């Protein structure tokens, strides 16, 4: 059974704002606690060591935040969305890089000053101590992973290599935790400080294990997903219908995506995020995928009955975020899949803009037309090459959007499509002064 769609958001704060306020309020509270731990600890022998210890405390806190951001906690994911959580994970990664680099530098410079020695001599002396060696190993892994994550380097690496290096960051976290909790320092300056850090790490690691391992295993054991049908939609697009047990208990909503593995078909590590292309009905789930790589191209040959390991559902690209009665749904290419699902449960005045090169490229067009008719929605298929003709074909220019949807500022706007198209639409929405709270887009990116 499908949950009744929500027409408007509840009175008060929006789910997205609530999620942000809770997350960053908790982070701010922990920053205050960390500052208090530092200020109440025994003073460092000199200023350089003091700065190093201060950086080390914040380094530990940033690592905890990093873990929570990619823990895929359902409460946060449904309100903020994996795309934004992943983006914040990436930006905190830059802070992590500099803290990992500067923390040992200041500590070593401080000890070199205290003992009238050299930086290298102190490095040699301290690295012989097991707690310090663990910290050095953790820092080395983080710096290598950060270097390989630079866009220019990542483009030259096979995904499997980059992914394997990225997974080593979890080893770095273990080393860093052992370094933190075995070194006699500010971390263990008092029973309260030590209890705080243990509690913080238990929460972060517990969240990660629960969200990334336990919950997917439990859901797959409960629902036992299997391929029920494979339906070609065009030469390079295929829909896969997945069935299972008790699917009415799966908390999936139109607009969300899941991460799919088809067991025994391809490599076990090949996982693909595909949106639900139909609103969940409690009996089947449907994904629709375009062949853009070897893994997605093989989906056309998945045998009926294949066991499926699915993670999710994920994403805040749902009607839960609605604030207005009227809705504008904008899709480009195969980005129509979550938009089609949202249209299926749409209420109130709804307009759909579907951007494709030609009508032959319009995946699921027949279904869209039927849904639009049954729900009294307007459907516009926008074709042609962008910039071609006189005047240039620019369907998402502010004036053209306004001509198609004159009341656009009074609608919730959902956007899904290629990055260039999404960026163009978002720029136009800003130019048209559509309130940010009414604009919903999901730039999906997996993070390990």
TORZALUM-203781 format. One line per 2 residues: number of its first residue (from 1); their letters; for each residue y, z negated, x negated of N, C-alpha, C. Coordinates in steps of 0.2 Angstrom, whole numbers. Layout:
N
NUM> a> Y/Z/X/Y/Z/X/Y/Z/X ~ ...
//
This chain:
448
1> xx> -6/0/-4/0/0/0/6/0/-4 ~ 11/3/-2/18/4/-6/23/-1/-4
3> xx> 26/-4/-8/31/-9/-6/37/-5/-3 ~ 40/-8/2/45/-5/5/51/-4/1
5> xx> 54/2/0/60/3/-4/66/-1/-3 ~ 69/-4/-8/75/-8/-7/81/-3/-6
7> xx> 85/-4/0/91/0/1/96/-1/-4 ~ 98/-8/-5/103/-10/-9/101/-16/-13
9> xx> 104/-17/-19/102/-23/-23/104/-29/-19 ~ 101/-35/-20/103/-41/-17/110/-43/-19
11> xx> 113/-47/-15/120/-49/-16/120/-53/-23 ~ 126/-52/-26/126/-56/-33/125/-51/-38
13> xx> 123/-54/-44/122/-50/-50/116/-45/-49 ~ 117/-39/-52/112/-34/-52/106/-36/-56
15> xx> 100/-33/-55/95/-35/-59/96/-34/-67 ~ 99/-28/-68/100/-26/-75/105/-31/-79
17> xx> 110/-33/-75/115/-38/-78/112/-45/-78 ~ 108/-47/-73/104/-53/-74/100/-53/-80
19> xx> 96/-48/-81/92/-48/-87/96/-48/-94 ~ 101/-45/-94/105/-45/-100/108/-52/-101
21> xx> 111/-55/-96/114/-62/-96/109/-67/-99 ~ 103/-66/-96/97/-71/-97/95/-70/-105
23> xx> 94/-64/-107/92/-63/-114/97/-65/-119 ~ 103/-63/-118/108/-64/-123/111/-71/-123
25> xx> 110/-74/-117/112/-81/-117/107/-86/-121 ~ 100/-84/-120/95/-87/-124/96/-86/-131
27> xx> 98/-80/-133/99/-78/-140/105/-82/-143 ~ 110/-83/-139/116/-86/-141/115/-94/-142
29> xx> 111/-97/-137/109/-104/-138/105/-105/-144 ~ 101/-100/-146/97/-101/-152/101/-101/-158
31> xx> 106/-96/-158/111/-96/-163/114/-103/-165 ~ 116/-106/-159/120/-112/-159/115/-117/-162
33> xx> 109/-117/-160/104/-122/-163/103/-121/-170 ~ 102/-115/-173/101/-113/-180/107/-115/-184
35> xx> 113/-114/-181/119/-117/-185/119/-124/-185 ~ 117/-127/-180/116/-135/-180/111/-137/-186
37> xx> 105/-134/-186/100/-135/-191/103/-135/-198 ~ 107/-129/-199/109/-128/-206/115/-133/-207
39> xx> 119/-135/-203/124/-140/-204/122/-147/-205 ~ 116/-149/-202/114/-155/-202/109/-156/-208
41> xx> 107/-151/-211/102/-151/-217/105/-154/-223 ~ 101/-156/-228/104/-158/-234/108/-152/-238
43> xx> 114/-153/-240/118/-148/-243/114/-145/-249 ~ 115/-138/-250/112/-134/-255/115/-136/-262
45> xx> 112/-135/-267/115/-137/-274/121/-133/-276 ~ 122/-127/-273/128/-124/-274/129/-119/-268
47> xx> 135/-116/-268/137/-111/-263/133/-105/-262 ~ 131/-102/-268/127/-96/-267/120/-98/-264
49> xx> 117/-103/-266/111/-105/-263/112/-107/-256 ~ 117/-110/-254/119/-112/-247/120/-105/-243
51> xx> 123/-100/-245/123/-94/-242/116/-91/-241 ~ 112/-91/-246/106/-88/-246/102/-92/-240
53> xx> 102/-99/-240/98/-102/-235/101/-101/-228 ~ 107/-100/-227/110/-98/-221/108/-91/-219
55> xx> 108/-87/-223/105/-80/-222/98/-80/-220 ~ 94/-85/-223/87/-85/-222/85/-88/-215
57> xx> 89/-93/-213/88/-95/-206/90/-90/-201 ~ 95/-86/-202/97/-81/-197/92/-75/-197
59> xx> 89/-74/-203/84/-69/-204/78/-71/-200 ~ 76/-77/-200/70/-79/-196/71/-78/-188
61> xx> 77/-80/-186/79/-79/-179/79/-72/-177 ~ 82/-67/-182/82/-60/-180/74/-58/-179
63> xx> 70/-60/-184/63/-58/-183/60/-60/-176 ~ 62/-66/-174/59/-68/-168/62/-64/-162
65> xx> 68/-62/-162/72/-58/-157/68/-51/-157 ~ 67/-48/-163/63/-42/-164/57/-42/-160
67> xx> 53/-47/-161/46/-48/-158/47/-48/-150 ~ 52/-52/-148/53/-53/-140/55/-46/-137
69> xx> 59/-42/-141/62/-36/-138/56/-31/-137 ~ 51/-31/-141/46/-26/-141/39/-29/-138
71> xx> 40/-35/-135/34/-39/-132/32/-36/-125 ~ 36/-31/-122/35/-28/-116/34/-33/-110
73> xx> 38/-39/-110/38/-44/-105/40/-41/-99 ~ 36/-41/-93/37/-38/-87/44/-40/-84
75> xx> 46/-46/-85/52/-48/-81/58/-45/-85 ~ 58/-44/-91/64/-41/-95/63/-33/-94
77> xx> 57/-31/-94/56/-23/-94/59/-21/-87 ~ 57/-24/-82/59/-21/-75/67/-22/-74
79> xx> 70/-26/-77/77/-27/-76/81/-23/-81 ~ 79/-22/-87/83/-19/-93/80/-12/-95
81> xx> 73/-12/-95/70/-5/-96/68/-5/-104 ~ 62/-2/-105/60/-2/-112/64/2/-116
83> xx> 67/7/-114/72/11/-118/77/7/-121 ~ 81/3/-117/86/-1/-120/83/-7/-124
85> xx> 78/-10/-122/75/-15/-126/73/-12/-133 ~ 70/-6/-133/68/-3/-139/75/-1/-143
87> xx> 80/1/-140/86/3/-144/89/-3/-147 ~ 89/-9/-143/91/-15/-146/87/-17/-152
89> xx> 80/-16/-151/76/-18/-157/78/-14/-163 ~ 79/-8/-162/81/-3/-168/88/-6/-171
91> xx> 93/-8/-167/99/-10/-170/98/-17/-173 ~ 94/-21/-170/93/-28/-174/89/-27/-180
93> xx> 85/-21/-180/82/-19/-186/86/-18/-192 ~ 92/-15/-191/97/-14/-196/100/-21/-199
95> xx> 101/-26/-194/103/-33/-196/97/-36/-200 ~ 91/-35/-198/85/-37/-202/85/-35/-209
97> xx> 86/-28/-210/86/-25/-216/91/-28/-221 ~ 97/-29/-219/102/-32/-223/101/-40/-225
99> xx> 98/-43/-220/97/-50/-221/91/-51/-226 ~ 86/-47/-225/80/-47/-230/82/-45/-237
101> xx> 87/-41/-237/90/-39/-244/94/-44/-247 ~ 99/-47/-243/104/-52/-246/101/-59/-246
103> xx> 97/-61/-242/94/-68/-242/91/-70/-249 ~ 86/-66/-252/84/-67/-259/89/-66/-264
105> xx> 93/-61/-263/98/-60/-269/103/-66/-270 ~ 105/-69/-264/110/-75/-265/106/-81/-267
107> xx> 100/-82/-265/96/-88/-267/94/-87/-275 ~ 92/-81/-277/91/-80/-284/97/-81/-289
109> xx> 103/-78/-286/109/-79/-290/111/-86/-290 ~ 110/-90/-285/112/-97/-285/108/-101/-290
111> xx> 101/-100/-290/97/-103/-295/98/-101/-302 ~ 100/-95/-303/102/-93/-310/108/-96/-312
113> xx> 113/-97/-307/119/-101/-309/118/-108/-310 ~ 113/-111/-306/112/-118/-307/109/-120/-314
115> xx> 104/-115/-316/100/-117/-322/103/-113/-328 ~ 109/-110/-327/112/-106/-332/107/-101/-335
117> xx> 104/-97/-330/98/-92/-332/100/-85/-330 ~ 95/-81/-330/97/-74/-327/93/-73/-320
119> xx> 96/-68/-317/93/-66/-310/85/-65/-311 ~ 83/-61/-316/76/-59/-317/72/-65/-319
121> xx> 75/-69/-323/71/-75/-325/69/-79/-319 ~ 74/-80/-315/73/-84/-309/68/-81/-304
123> xx> 69/-74/-304/64/-70/-300/57/-71/-302 ~ 56/-71/-309/49/-72/-312/47/-79/-310
125> xx> 51/-84/-311/49/-91/-310/48/-93/-303 ~ 52/-91/-298/51/-92/-291/45/-88/-288
127> xx> 44/-82/-290/39/-78/-287/32/-81/-289 ~ 31/-85/-294/25/-88/-296/23/-94/-291
129> xx> 28/-96/-286/26/-101/-281/24/-97/-275 ~ 18/-100/-272/15/-96/-267/20/-95/-261
131> xx> 24/-100/-258/28/-99/-253/33/-93/-254 ~ 36/-93/-260/41/-88/-262/37/-81/-262
133> xx> 31/-81/-265/28/-75/-266/27/-72/-259 ~ 25/-76/-254/24/-73/-247/30/-70/-244
135> xx> 36/-74/-246/42/-71/-244/44/-64/-247 ~ 42/-64/-253/44/-58/-257/39/-52/-254
137> xx> 33/-53/-253/29/-48/-250/31/-46/-243 ~ 34/-51/-239/36/-49/-232/43/-45/-233
139> xx> 47/-47/-238/53/-43/-239/52/-36/-241 ~ 47/-35/-246/45/-29/-248/42/-24/-243
141> xx> 38/-27/-238/36/-22/-233/41/-20/-228 ~ 46/-25/-226/51/-23/-222/56/-18/-225
143> xx> 57/-19/-232/62/-14/-235/58/-7/-235 ~ 52/-6/-236/48/0/-236/48/3/-229
145> xx> 47/-1/-224/47/2/-218/53/4/-215 ~ 59/0/-217/65/2/-215/67/9/-219
147> xx> 66/10/-225/67/16/-229/64/22/-226 ~ 57/21/-223/54/26/-220/56/28/-213
149> xx> 60/23/-210/62/24/-203/69/27/-203 ~ 72/28/-209/78/32/-209/76/39/-206
151> xx> 81/42/-202/79/48/-199/77/54/-203 ~ 80/55/-209/79/60/-213/72/59/-216
153> xx> 70/53/-218/63/52/-220/58/52/-215 ~ 59/50/-209/54/50/-204/53/57/-202
155> xx> 58/62/-202/56/69/-200/51/72/-205 ~ 51/70/-211/46/73/-216/39/70/-216
157> xx> 38/64/-212/32/61/-212/28/62/-206 ~ 21/63/-206/17/63/-200/18/57/-196
159> xx> 18/58/-190/19/52/-185/14/46/-187 ~ 8/48/-188/2/44/-190/4/39/-196
161> xx> 7/42/-201/9/39/-207/14/34/-206 ~ 20/36/-202/25/32/-201/23/26/-196
163> xx> 18/28/-191/16/22/-187/12/17/-191 ~ 8/19/-195/4/15/-199/8/10/-203
165> xx> 13/13/-206/18/9/-210/22/4/-206 ~ 24/6/-200/27/2/-195/23/-4/-193
167> xx> 16/-3/-192/12/-8/-190/11/-13/-196 ~ 13/-12/-202/13/-16/-207/18/-22/-206
169> xx> 23/-20/-202/28/-25/-201/25/-32/-198 ~ 20/-31/-194/17/-37/-191/13/-41/-197
171> xx> 11/-38/-202/9/-42/-208/15/-45/-211 ~ 20/-42/-211/26/-45/-214/28/-51/-210
173> xx> 28/-50/-204/30/-56/-200/25/-62/-201 ~ 19/-61/-202/14/-66/-204/16/-70/-210
175> xx> 17/-65/-215/19/-68/-222/26/-72/-221 ~ 31/-69/-218/37/-72/-217/36/-79/-213
177> xx> 32/-80/-208/31/-86/-205/28/-91/-210 ~ 23/-89/-214/20/-94/-218/25/-96/-224
179> xx> 29/-91/-226/34/-93/-231/39/-98/-228 ~ 41/-97/-222/46/-101/-219/43/-108/-218
181> xx> 37/-109/-215/34/-115/-213/31/-119/-219 ~ 30/-116/-225/27/-119/-230/32/-121/-236
183> xx> 37/-118/-236/42/-119/-241/46/-125/-239 ~ 47/-130/-243/51/-136/-242/59/-134/-242
185> xx> 62/-133/-236/69/-131/-236/72/-133/-230 ~ 77/-129/-228/81/-131/-222/76/-130/-216
187> xx> 71/-126/-216/67/-125/-210/63/-132/-208 ~ 62/-135/-214/58/-142/-212/62/-148/-214
189> xx> 69/-147/-213/73/-152/-216/73/-159/-212 ~ 70/-158/-205/69/-164/-201/63/-163/-196
191> xx> 60/-168/-193/55/-167/-189/57/-162/-183 ~ 64/-163/-181/66/-159/-175/67/-152/-177
193> xx> 70/-151/-183/70/-144/-185/63/-140/-186 ~ 59/-144/-189/52/-141/-189/49/-140/-183
195> xx> 50/-144/-178/47/-143/-171/50/-137/-168 ~ 57/-137/-169/61/-131/-166/58/-124/-168
197> xx> 57/-124/-175/55/-117/-177/47/-116/-175 ~ 43/-121/-175/36/-120/-173/36/-118/-165
199> xx> 41/-121/-161/41/-119/-154/43/-112/-153 ~ 48/-110/-157/51/-103/-157/46/-98/-159
201> xx> 43/-99/-164/38/-94/-166/32/-94/-162 ~ 30/-100/-159/24/-99/-154/26/-96/-148
203> xx> 33/-96/-146/35/-93/-140/35/-85/-141 ~ 38/-83/-147/39/-76/-149/32/-73/-150
205> xx> 27/-76/-154/21/-73/-155/17/-73/-148 ~ 17/-79/-144/14/-79/-138/16/-73/-133
207> xx> 23/-72/-133/25/-67/-129/23/-60/-131 ~ 23/-59/-137/20/-53/-140/13/-51/-138
209> xx> 9/-56/-140/2/-56/-138/0/-55/-131 ~ 4/-59/-127/3/-58/-120/5/-52/-117
211> xx> 11/-49/-119/13/-43/-116/10/-37/-119 ~ 8/-37/-125/5/-31/-129/-2/-31/-129
213> xx> -5/-36/-128/-13/-36/-129/-16/-39/-122 ~ -14/-45/-121/-18/-49/-115/-17/-45/-108
215> xx> -11/-44/-107/-9/-41/-100/-12/-34/-99 ~ -12/-29/-104/-15/-23/-103/-23/-24/-103
217> xx> -26/-28/-107/-33/-29/-106/-35/-32/-99 ~ -31/-37/-97/-33/-39/-90/-32/-34/-85
219> xx> -27/-30/-85/-25/-25/-80/-31/-20/-80 ~ -33/-18/-86/-38/-12/-86/-45/-15/-84
221> xx> -46/-21/-86/-52/-24/-83/-52/-25/-76 ~ -47/-27/-73/-46/-28/-66/-46/-21/-62
223> xx> -43/-16/-64/-42/-10/-61/-47/-4/-62 ~ -50/-4/-68/-55/1/-71/-53/8/-69
225> xx> -47/10/-72/-44/17/-71/-49/22/-73 ~ -49/27/-68/-53/33/-70/-50/40/-67
227> xx> -51/45/-71/-48/52/-68/-52/54/-62 ~ -48/55/-57/-50/57/-50/-50/65/-49
229> xx> -45/68/-52/-44/75/-51/-39/77/-57 ~ -40/84/-59/-35/87/-64/-33/93/-60
231> xx> -26/94/-59/-23/99/-55/-18/103/-59 ~ -20/109/-61/-15/113/-65/-9/115/-60
233> xx> -3/114/-63/3/115/-59/7/122/-61 ~ 6/124/-67/8/130/-70/4/131/-76
235> xx> 6/136/-80/2/138/-86/3/132/-91 ~ 8/128/-91/8/123/-96/10/116/-94
237> xx> 9/115/-87/10/109/-84/3/107/-80 ~ 1/101/-80/-5/98/-77/-3/92/-74
239> xx> -6/90/-68/-6/84/-65/-13/81/-65 ~ -13/74/-67/-19/71/-67/-19/65/-62
241> xx> -23/65/-57/-24/59/-52/-29/54/-55 ~ -26/48/-55/-30/42/-58/-32/37/-52
243> xx> -38/35/-51/-40/30/-46/-42/24/-50 ~ -44/19/-46/-46/13/-49/-47/8/-43
245> xx> -49/2/-45/-50/-4/-40/-43/-8/-39 ~ -42/-10/-33/-37/-14/-31/-30/-12/-34
247> xx> -29/-5/-33/-22/-2/-36/-16/-5/-32 ~ -18/-8/-26/-12/-10/-22/-10/-17/-25
249> xx> -13/-20/-30/-11/-26/-33/-7/-24/-40 ~ -7/-18/-42/-4/-16/-48/4/-15/-46
251> xx> 8/-19/-50/15/-19/-48/19/-13/-50 ~ 17/-7/-48/20/-1/-50/25/2/-45
253> xx> 31/5/-47/36/7/-43/37/14/-44 ~ 40/18/-39/42/25/-41/47/25/-46
255> xx> 47/29/-51/52/30/-56/49/27/-63 ~ 44/23/-63/41/20/-69/36/24/-72
257> xx> 35/22/-78/30/26/-82/25/21/-85 ~ 19/24/-87/14/21/-90/12/24/-97
259> xx> 9/20/-101/6/23/-107/-1/24/-107 ~ -3/31/-107/-10/33/-105/-15/34/-111
261> xx> -21/32/-111/-26/34/-116/-32/37/-112 ~ -34/43/-113/-40/45/-110/-46/44/-115
263> xx> -50/39/-113/-55/37/-118/-61/43/-119 ~ -62/44/-125/-67/49/-126/-65/56/-126
265> xx> -58/57/-125/-55/63/-125/-49/63/-129 ~ -50/66/-136/-45/65/-141/-46/59/-145
267> xx> -41/57/-149/-42/51/-153/-40/45/-149 ~ -43/40/-151/-42/33/-147/-34/31/-148
269> xx> -31/33/-154/-25/30/-155/-19/35/-152 ~ -21/40/-149/-16/45/-146/-15/42/-139
271> xx> -9/39/-138/-6/36/-132/0/40/-130 ~ 1/42/-124/6/46/-122/10/42/-116
273> xx> 16/42/-116/20/39/-110/22/45/-105 ~ 19/44/-99/20/49/-94/22/45/-88
275> xx> 28/48/-85/30/44/-78/25/46/-73 ~ 25/41/-68/22/42/-62/26/48/-58
277> xx> 22/53/-56/25/59/-53/25/58/-45 ~ 22/53/-43/22/52/-36/22/44/-35
279> xx> 25/42/-29/26/35/-28/19/32/-27 ~ 18/26/-30/11/23/-30/10/21/-22
281> xx> 4/23/-20/2/22/-13/-4/17/-13 ~ -6/13/-18/-11/8/-18/-18/11/-19
283> xx> -18/18/-19/-25/21/-20/-26/25/-26 ~ -21/29/-27/-21/33/-33/-14/33/-37
285> xx> -14/35/-43/-8/36/-47/-8/43/-50 ~ -3/46/-50/-2/53/-53/3/53/-58
287> xx> 1/57/-64/5/58/-69/5/66/-69 ~ 11/69/-71/12/76/-72/15/77/-79
289> xx> 11/81/-83/13/82/-90/14/89/-92 ~ 19/90/-97/20/97/-99/17/97/-106
291> xx> 13/103/-108/10/103/-114/15/104/-120 ~ 17/99/-123/22/100/-129/19/98/-136
293> xx> 13/96/-136/9/94/-142/2/95/-141 ~ -2/94/-146/-9/95/-145/-12/90/-140
295> xx> -10/83/-140/-13/78/-136/-11/80/-128 ~ -5/82/-127/-3/83/-120/-7/90/-118
297> xx> -7/95/-122/-11/101/-121/-18/100/-119 ~ -21/95/-122/-28/94/-120/-29/91/-113
299> xx> -24/88/-110/-25/85/-104/-28/90/-98 ~ -27/96/-99/-29/101/-94/-37/101/-94
301> xx> -40/99/-100/-47/99/-100/-51/92/-99 ~ -47/87/-97/-50/80/-96/-55/81/-91
303> xx> -61/78/-92/-66/79/-87/-65/73/-81 ~ -66/75/-75/-66/70/-69/-71/65/-71
305> xx> -69/59/-70/-73/53/-71/-71/50/-78 ~ -67/53/-82/-65/50/-88/-62/43/-87
307> xx> -64/38/-91/-61/31/-91/-54/32/-94 ~ -50/28/-91/-43/28/-94/-41/21/-95
309> xx> -37/21/-101/-34/14/-103/-27/15/-102 ~ -24/12/-97/-17/13/-96/-13/6/-97
311> xx> -7/7/-100/-3/1/-101/3/2/-97 ~ 5/-4/-94/11/-3/-89/9/-6/-82
313> xx> 14/-4/-77/19/0/-78/25/-3/-81 ~ 30/2/-84/36/0/-88/42/4/-85
315> xx> 47/1/-86/54/4/-85/58/1/-79 ~ 64/2/-80/69/-1/-75/72/5/-71
317> xx> 69/11/-71/72/17/-68/69/17/-61 ~ 71/12/-57/68/11/-50/73/10/-45
319> xx> 71/10/-39/76/8/-33/78/1/-34 ~ 75/-3/-38/77/-10/-38/84/-11/-41
321> xx> 87/-6/-44/93/-6/-47/99/-3/-43 ~ 97/-1/-37/102/2/-32/107/-3/-30
323> xx> 113/0/-29/119/-4/-27/122/-1/-21 ~ 121/6/-20/124/10/-14/119/12/-9
325> xx> 121/14/-3/117/17/2/115/24/0 ~ 119/28/-3/118/35/-5/116/36/-12
327> xx> 112/41/-14/109/42/-20/110/49/-22 ~ 111/50/-29/111/56/-32/105/56/-37
329> xx> 100/61/-37/95/61/-42/96/68/-46 ~ 96/67/-52/97/73/-57/91/73/-62
331> xx> 88/79/-62/82/80/-66/83/87/-70 ~ 80/87/-76/80/93/-80/73/94/-82
333> xx> 70/100/-81/63/101/-84/58/97/-81 ~ 54/95/-85/48/90/-83/51/83/-82
335> xx> 57/82/-83/60/75/-81/60/75/-73 ~ 58/80/-70/58/79/-63/53/74/-60
337> xx> 48/73/-65/42/68/-62/44/62/-59 ~ 48/58/-63/50/51/-60/55/52/-54
339> xx> 59/58/-54/64/59/-49/60/61/-43 ~ 55/65/-43/51/67/-37/48/61/-34
341> xx> 46/56/-38/43/49/-36/49/45/-32 ~ 55/45/-35/60/42/-32/62/45/-25
343> xx> 62/51/-25/64/55/-19/59/53/-13 ~ 52/52/-15/47/50/-10/49/44/-6
345> xx> 52/39/-10/54/33/-6/61/32/-5 ~ 65/38/-5/72/37/-4/74/36/3
347> xx> 79/32/3/82/30/10/90/32/9 ~ 93/33/15/100/34/15/101/41/12
349> xx> 108/44/12/109/50/10/107/51/3 ~ 104/57/2/101/58/-5/102/66/-6
351> xx> 104/67/-13/105/74/-15/101/74/-22 ~ 97/80/-23/94/81/-29/96/87/-32
353> xx> 98/86/-39/100/92/-43/94/93/-48 ~ 91/99/-48/86/100/-52/88/106/-57
355> xx> 88/105/-63/91/110/-68/85/113/-72 ~ 84/119/-71/79/123/-75/81/130/-77
357> xx> 78/133/-81/80/140/-83/79/145/-78 ~ 74/145/-75/72/149/-69/68/145/-64
359> xx> 68/148/-58/64/144/-52/57/144/-54 ~ 54/149/-58/47/149/-60/46/143/-65
361> xx> 51/140/-68/50/134/-72/51/128/-68 ~ 52/128/-62/53/122/-58/47/119/-56
363> xx> 44/114/-59/38/111/-58/38/107/-52 ~ 33/107/-48/33/103/-41/38/105/-36
365> xx> 41/111/-37/46/113/-32/44/113/-25 ~ 38/115/-24/36/115/-17/36/108/-14
367> xx> 33/103/-18/33/96/-15/40/94/-14 ~ 45/95/-19/52/93/-18/55/96/-12
369> xx> 54/102/-11/57/105/-5/54/102/2 ~ 47/100/2/44/97/8/47/90/8
371> xx> 48/86/3/50/79/3/58/79/5 ~ 62/84/3/69/85/5/69/86/12
373> xx> 65/90/15/66/92/22/64/86/26 ~ 59/82/24/56/77/28/61/71/28
375> xx> 65/70/22/69/65/22/77/66/23 ~ 78/73/25/85/75/26/89/75/20
377> xx> 86/76/14/89/76/8/92/83/6 ~ 97/84/2/99/90/0/96/91/-7
379> xx> 93/98/-8/90/99/-15/94/106/-17 ~ 96/105/-23/100/111/-27/96/112/-33
381> xx> 93/118/-34/90/120/-40/95/124/-44 ~ 97/122/-50/102/125/-54/99/128/-60
383> xx> 99/135/-60/96/139/-64/101/143/-69 ~ 98/146/-74/102/150/-79/103/147/-85
385> xx> 105/150/-90/106/148/-97/113/144/-97 ~ 113/138/-100/120/135/-100/125/139/-105
387> xx> 131/140/-102/136/143/-106/136/150/-105 ~ 131/153/-102/131/160/-101/135/163/-95
389> xx> 137/169/-95/141/172/-90/149/170/-90 ~ 152/173/-85/160/172/-85/161/170/-78
391> xx> 164/164/-76/165/159/-81/158/156/-83 ~ 158/152/-88/152/149/-91/148/145/-86
393> xx> 141/146/-87/137/142/-82/136/135/-85 ~ 140/130/-82/140/123/-84/139/119/-78
395> xx> 133/118/-75/132/115/-69/134/108/-69 ~ 134/105/-75/135/97/-75/142/96/-78
397> xx> 147/101/-78/154/99/-80/156/95/-74 ~ 161/91/-76/164/86/-70/166/90/-64
399> xx> 169/95/-65/172/99/-59/166/102/-54 ~ 161/104/-58/155/107/-54/151/101/-51
401> xx> 150/96/-54/146/90/-51/150/88/-45 ~ 157/87/-46/161/85/-40/160/90/-34
403> xx> 160/96/-36/160/101/-30/153/101/-27 ~ 148/100/-30/141/99/-27/140/92/-23
405> xx> 143/87/-26/142/80/-23/149/77/-23 ~ 153/79/-18/160/76/-17/161/69/-17
407> xx> 156/65/-15/156/58/-14/152/54/-20 ~ 152/58/-26/148/55/-31/149/48/-34
409> xx> 156/47/-33/158/40/-35/155/34/-31 ~ 153/36/-25/150/31/-20/143/32/-20
411> xx> 139/34/-25/132/35/-25/129/31/-31 ~ 123/29/-31/119/28/-37/117/34/-39
413> xx> 117/35/-46/115/41/-49/109/40/-54 ~ 104/43/-53/98/43/-58/97/49/-61
415> xx> 97/49/-68/97/55/-72/91/54/-77 ~ 87/60/-77/81/60/-81/80/68/-84
417> xx> 80/69/-90/79/75/-93/80/75/-100 ~ 80/81/-103/81/82/-110/87/78/-113
419> xx> 87/76/-119/93/72/-121/100/75/-121 ~ 100/82/-122/106/85/-122/109/85/-115
421> xx> 105/87/-110/107/87/-103/109/80/-101 ~ 105/75/-102/107/68/-100/113/66/-103
423> xx> 115/68/-110/121/66/-113/127/70/-109 ~ 126/76/-107/131/80/-104/133/77/-97
425> xx> 127/75/-93/128/72/-87/132/65/-87 ~ 130/61/-92/133/54/-93/140/55/-95
427> xx> 142/60/-99/149/61/-100/153/63/-94 ~ 150/67/-90/154/69/-84/154/64/-79
429> xx> 149/59/-79/150/54/-74/155/49/-76 ~ 156/48/-83/161/44/-85/168/47/-84
431> xx> 169/54/-85/175/57/-83/177/57/-76 ~ 171/56/-71/173/56/-64/173/49/-62
433> xx> 173/44/-67/174/37/-65/169/34/-61 ~ 163/36/-62/157/33/-58/156/27/-61
435> xx> 156/21/-58/155/14/-61/148/14/-65 ~ 148/11/-70/143/11/-75/137/7/-71
437> xx> 138/3/-67/133/-1/-63/129/4/-59 ~ 132/10/-57/129/14/-52/125/20/-56
439> xx> 125/20/-63/122/25/-67/116/23/-70 ~ 110/26/-69/104/24/-71/100/30/-75
441> xx> 99/29/-81/95/34/-85/91/30/-90 ~ 85/33/-92/80/30/-96/79/35/-102
443> xx> 81/33/-108/80/37/-114/74/33/-117 ~ 68/36/-116/62/33/-118/60/34/-125
445> xx> 58/29/-128/56/29/-135/51/23/-137 ~ 45/25/-139/40/19/-140/42/16/-147
447> xx> 41/9/-147/42/6/-153/36/2/-154 ~ 34/1/-160/28/-3/-162/30/-10/-162
//
